[in-house]
């Protein structure tokens, strides 16, 4: 995690990154509108692929370390990296959608968790808490801060509300590669870690469990699930550190 491995982006490069990042945000917004009981994640994956193609962009995940799909779809107790299937979604499910784009030599990466039909109050609170923990982390992505200020902000927000932070999977730097240094855990001690500098671009992504933080990876080699069967939610933004503070790139402007 040495500083020499963290690639700083110029203002021009960050402007270029905004294009794939906006594409990701647009496509996730369109996907969210299509999530309803009876829809399959296989159909959502096909839609995401077609929308990327319309924009002359390449889905970032398909073929990455042999991942088979364009979209990661992780319902209920699945944490991340769920492979799309032909099993229909049902009312009461929650669904994490994680999508990335490669365009003009740069990557964008974002994730949301959405309700399928009517969901329980407990599930709704978990989703809102996870999304707000992401914002808490982003607020610490400022010049001269420390990397684990971000991590600590996520952890403290979540744990104060009785949830747990997944420890086996982390956020990451992003740019010309989908995964760059540094790794960004969602837990840590504030005031520690590398010093943050203008030009760093991070994919910050809290993965928050209803119960224990412990997870397992299924036999498919990808799908991560909570060990105790509790629900999990996931949100992610690609964020640039600028002289004015953090700028979320994966927004629809």
Buried (B, 14 or more C-beta within 10 A) or exposed (E): EEEEEBBBBEEEBBEBBBBBBBBBBBBBEBBBEEBEEEBBBBBBBBBBBEBBEEBEBBBBBBEEEEBEBBBBBBBBBBBBBBBBBEEBBEEBBBBBBBBBBBBEEBBBBBBBBBBBEEBEEEBEBBBEBBBBBBBBBBBBBBBEBBBBBBBBBBBBBBBEBEBBBBBBBBBBBBBEEBBBBBBBBBBBEBEEBBEBEBBBBBBBBBBBBBBEBBBEBEEEEBBBBBEEEBBBBBBBBBBBBBEEBBBBBBBEE
